[in-house]
Amino acid sequence: MENPRKLLKNIEKWAKNKPDLRTLILLGSHVHKGQTDRLSDIDLYLFVENLNKYKENQDWFKVFGPVWLAVLNEESDYVGWKVIYEGGLLVEFFIYPITALETMRDKLPEHFEPGYDILVDKDRRAKQLPQASETPQPPESPSVEMFQKSLASFWLNAYHVAKYLWRRDLWRAKHHDWRLKDDLLQMMSWHAVLKGKQQTFTAYEGKGLQTWIEPETFTSLMTVFGRFYPADSWRALEDTIKLFTQLSSKVAEILGTDTRDDLQEKFMPLIKDLQTNPPD
């Protein structure tokens, strides 16, 4: 596959010659020069007159190079194609009806805030979009209600992990363990905003996590993921609970609310009992 910048130029030239494709916008790391590597995705937003035309066939994106894999994603308001070209370069095409630009003019989507480049704008509609802040948008500070819901979600998932480890239902335990990690990621992001005063990061999928959490928190993460072995999974559960409770206590202090210590007092003895007393 040719280099990403050349591929982008070819797509831009193609878009200019497609009558029904009215606007093409580039998002992601390629907007900012010097912030990409050989596997940096190319994120493109296409605004078209006929959405089904880009959903029902694959010929249009095959003209840009040999395709290894193409996966269609249909949402209520757009069609998405994830296309991996020869060599491993991923291009994500997000295809919207032209009318979607009107909504974006009223409020710029959060994922546009780090920056965007208008590559094609035949009707000059995209020129009316609000200016991007040029920085990633951190999560909003939680309300007390949101924080309390997060505590409840965490202990519910911790309970499920322990229950299925006790039953030796290891795959199901891992399923709930990932939900537990989502709860942990949420708490880490709130801690970064409230305690660390971080204002230019995104918590999406933990992107760049090592740059916005405290070094000691990052070190603690080294042990929260366990192998499939029961003993290692139990150890990882213990370390996940330990890190979550440390962070949540600091967030609770800032919010002026409690950490529901009663939940820890109820569930930890049960988890310990399940770990030390497997079923017959």
PEMO-V343391 format. One record per residue. N is the residue number from 1. PSI is psi in whole degrees, 0 to 359 (NA if undefined). OMEGA is omega in whole degrees, -180 to 180 (NA if undefined). Layout:
# PEMO-V343391
N	PSI	OMEGA
N	PSI	OMEGA
This chain:
# PEMO-V343391
1	137	178
2	168	-176
3	154	-174
4	320	-178
5	322	178
6	321	177
7	318	178
8	318	179
9	321	179
10	320	179
11	319	179
12	317	179
13	318	178
14	315	-177
15	322	-180
16	336	-179
17	6	177
18	108	-175
19	323	-175
20	350	177
21	112	-171
22	331	-177
23	140	177
24	124	-177
25	135	178
26	132	175
27	176	172
28	192	-173
29	336	-179
30	349	175
31	328	-177
32	110	-178
33	142	179
34	2	-179
35	26	-178
36	163	170
37	185	-173
38	344	180
39	14	178
40	126	180
41	153	169
42	118	-177
43	115	-176
44	134	177
45	120	-179
46	133	178
47	116	-167
48	166	178
49	328	-177
50	97	-176
51	319	-177
52	331	-180
53	327	-178
54	352	178
55	322	-167
56	352	177
57	162	-178
58	1	-176
59	326	-173
60	323	-179
61	351	177
62	344	-179
63	347	-177
64	350	179
65	170	179
66	132	-176
67	128	174
68	320	-174
69	140	176
70	127	-178
71	127	-179
72	138	175
73	117	180
74	125	174
75	176	-176
76	331	-175
77	358	179
78	169	175
79	136	180
80	139	173
81	127	170
82	115	-174
83	121	175
84	118	-179
85	165	180
86	130	-178
87	346	174
88	10	180
89	124	180
90	127	173
91	127	177
92	120	178
93	117	176
94	115	-170
95	119	-176
96	156	169
97	156	-177
98	325	-176
99	341	-179
100	335	179
101	331	180
102	317	178
103	321	-179
104	334	177
105	327	179
106	320	179
107	118	-179
108	128	179
109	146	-176
110	321	-178
111	353	174
112	343	-172
113	325	178
114	346	178
115	148	177
116	155	176
117	129	176
118	111	-178
119	322	179
120	133	-179
121	76	-171
122	328	-178
123	5	-180
124	29	177
125	322	-177
126	339	179
127	340	-178
128	1	178
129	147	176
130	154	179
131	141	179
132	151	178
133	344	-180
134	13	178
135	148	174
136	149	-178
137	115	179
138	164	177
139	152	177
140	151	175
141	137	-176
142	149	168
143	166	177
144	322	180
145	316	178
146	318	180
147	315	-179
148	324	176
149	324	179
150	320	177
151	314	-179
152	318	179
153	317	-179
154	312	-176
155	331	174
156	314	-180
157	324	176
158	320	177
159	314	-179
160	318	179
161	312	-179
162	318	-179
163	315	-176
164	333	171
165	319	179
166	321	180
167	355	-173
168	25	176
169	73	-163
170	323	-179
171	318	179
172	326	176
173	318	179
174	325	177
175	311	-180
176	334	177
177	324	179
178	325	174
179	324	177
180	321	179
181	328	174
182	319	176
183	320	179
184	317	178
185	319	178
186	315	-179
187	322	177
188	321	-179
189	320	177
190	320	178
191	320	180
192	322	-180
193	313	-172
194	315	-176
195	317	-177
196	351	179
197	30	179
198	132	-176
199	358	-177
200	61	177
201	165	172
202	139	178
203	3	-176
204	118	180
205	22	179
206	24	-176
207	130	178
208	29	-172
209	321	-177
210	346	-179
211	346	-177
212	356	172
213	162	-179
214	148	-178
215	320	-179
216	329	176
217	318	178
218	319	178
219	320	179
220	332	-180
221	341	-177
222	341	-176
223	4	-177
224	350	176
225	130	-178
226	162	174
227	181	-176
228	342	-180
229	138	-179
230	313	-177
231	319	-179
232	327	178
233	322	176
234	316	180
235	316	180
236	323	177
237	315	179
238	314	-178
239	327	177
240	315	178
241	317	-179
242	313	-178
243	317	-179
244	315	-178
245	326	177
246	312	-178
247	318	-177
248	328	178
249	323	179
250	320	178
251	318	180
252	321	-180
253	318	-180
254	321	-179
255	345	-178
256	38	179
257	176	-178
258	166	-177
259	15	-179
260	55	178
261	336	179
262	328	179
263	317	178
264	320	-179
265	331	180
266	316	-171
267	327	-176
268	317	176
269	322	178
270	315	-180
271	316	178
272	319	179
273	316	179
274	324	-179
275	322	-175
276	348	-178
277	77	179
278	157	-180
279	155	180
280	NA	NA
